[in-house]
Amino acid sequence: MPHDTDPRLLRAFAAVAEELHFTRAAARLFVAQQALSRDIRRLERELGAELFVRTTRAVTLTADGTRLLPYARRVLAAHDEFRDAWAARGAERPLLVDVSAPVGTGARVLAEARAQAPGVEFVARFISGLTGAAADILAGRLDVSFGRVAGLDPAVLAGLAHQPVRYERMAVLLDAGHRLAGLAEVPLDALAGETLYVAAGNRATAEWTDLAERLFAGRGIEAAAPFPEIAGEEEFVRVVRKRGWSVLASTEFMDVPGMVVRPLTGPVPLAPVSLVWRDGLTHPGLDVLRRVAREQAAAHGWLERPAGSWLPEPDMSLMVVNAPRVGRIRRSSRDT
């Protein structure tokens, strides 16, 4: 075996060997099935051996796979023992958690985590988008964030682990005097010809701008021209009100004087939210956040998709990896 074999590859092998099913193994590891298959193929290339026999009906171990399994388990056990021992030395340090804004899914999960684990110090950060937060996570300046993982660069996503938490319903923030402000829900078709602020020009929120552009495509809705990053709630309110923008948002959004939030419909567009952390991170606070996220998703139906909803295929592929384990999903039509 090569001396530098990545433990992640051995973990992927052990999961498939024990489940004898790629989909279940991927769910167990919180990774996409395609990524798991790539790891298995890479390990087989490194070892120069075929480890599994794959058919349309079953997955079985080869003789080489059977020989490798007990060694892989011992290596992983030693690796986990080392990881846990090393993590224990820093278990008392605060966990740095980006929730993007004081309202929304991340803030709700963090508040419940603090209530359930008062002995753990969670320190909140408010970075405007997951793209910016992910860079800080990989650089070690941040531990955890929330957001849309499908919008991240694949090279960045490869260094992160993630757990689906919620499909937030998308909405539009309108001036109270806007022609559509009196509606309980705003049909997407009614926004044809409108220009909405979607944080274009803010590199930290590139994943949100990408989602908006996918939603607007072919619907006659325009994104506002790129504008420098707007830092802080007060500055956001000032700029939005001064420029007269309508804003693409989610139904959980901060109060803006003189403006109203209206859910979108026809179809119902969804903004996927995942809990995201640095791959390999161990901390008791992370364990609490992951448990709370699962509990909240199940209790509130956060991972149920309404009939006629819209979600791009890249998001669906990543969100369904572990979603059946944390909440029932109601299948529905979707637009790519």
Protein Blocks (a to p, Z undefined) as FASTA:
>chain_A
ZZklcfklmmmmmmmmmnopaklmmmmnopafklmmmmmmmmmmmnopafbdcdfkbccd
dfklmmmmmmmmmmmmmmmmmmmmmmmmmmmpccdddehiagdjklmmmmmmmmmmmmbc
cdddddfbfklmmmmmmnopafbdcddfklpcfklmmmpccddfbdcdddddddfkbmkl
mpmbdcfklmgoiacdehioiaklmmmmmmmmmmmgonlpacdddddddehjklmmmmmm
mnopacdddfbdcddehiacdddehiaddddddddddehiacfklmmmmmmmmmmmmmno
pmbccehiacdfklmmmmmmmmmmnoccddddddZZ
